[in-house]
């Protein structure tokens, strides 16, 4: 119970800090929203993705980019804590070590959910027309929350190992790029052989395919299981590494 209580306290602290810096959330929303608009409006009429409307096709990939853009705030927040000495104050308190990091992760989930809702709203405005039912949206939310947890813990690691807040903010950039080398923007079958192999064997592709199938009422295949396994595996590994790094740096 102490871990839960401590994590909730740290969550409130991190969320309050985020609300005092609205430009962080604004940037996380603005860039993916512009990408959505550019791809949907400029390329929507020229891209051939088979039976799909291109806007419907790209929404899952841009959602994953939205989340990746937003988690940079978690990396910066963790690094600021490590650099500015507040961790020394926490060390003198009777609190769980992991709760400091968990607070950043939970506040990042809230920021990500807000950014995702806004970007989906932009998608609707330019022609996104999903066919998902209520249960489908619940599953979509669950898959996205797991994905958010996974890459936020990766961002926490970046914040712990970076030497400055600026470098902490740039280190998770690869997470923003990976959806481009997946099924997010073009069918995997159209890629060159090497890129096709990479796209088929990286975690973004089954997650995107799961979201797209649920949104457009298409067969899921084994994509849902693969997406859950990938996310759960990343969470387990990244959480363990992050906590160990934190303990080593604060011991």
Phi, psi and omega in degrees: 000327180297320180299317180295314180297315179296318180297321179294319178297315179292326176299314180297321178298312182293322180293320177298318177298320179296319181293337178278352178232068185296340180295334178295312178293322180299317178295319181296333179271318189296313184297307178297327178295321177294318178299317178301313182295315182298310182293320183290317184275313186282321186254354186300328184268352184246344181274132180256110178239038177074231185278356184274148161288135188297324178298315177300324183292319189272347184305313180301319180295320181287328174299316179295324175293323177301313179297316181297321178294321184288331185287349176300330178296325178294317178299316180294318180298316178297316181295321177300317178299318182291327186273331190264003171090357181292336178297325178298325178290319178297325181297332180279353181261157178273074180230158177292135180299317184290340184294330178298315179287320181299324177300318177296320182295314182294320178294327176295324178299317179297314179299319180295321180295319178297312181298319181295318179298317180296316182294321175297323176299318176298319179300316177300321183295333182253014170119005178292126182227083181288161178242018184286143173268183183300314180296321178300317180293326176296318178294319177302315179298318179296316179297318181293320180296319176299317179297317178301315178300317184298307186281340175291322176294327174295318178297323177299318176301317178300317179296327181287324186264344181289150181271338179221158176300326180296314179291328176298325180287335181266337184299322180283008185301329180302327180296332177283329184279326187306322178301336176292328181260054181208197177272016186289325188236336174219154176300140182301326183298339183271357184276156171302158190305312183295314179295323179300315179299316180296315182299322182287342187239022174245157190292335184296323186297308179295329178293314178297316180297325177295312180298318181295317181297319180290320181291324187253011177058051179249163178299139182277327187062221178259015184294322180298313179298315180298319181294321179292319179296314179301310183296314180297319179297316179296319179301312182299314183289312183294320178299314181298315180295316182298314181296321180294317176299316180298316178298318180296321182283339183251002180282000000 
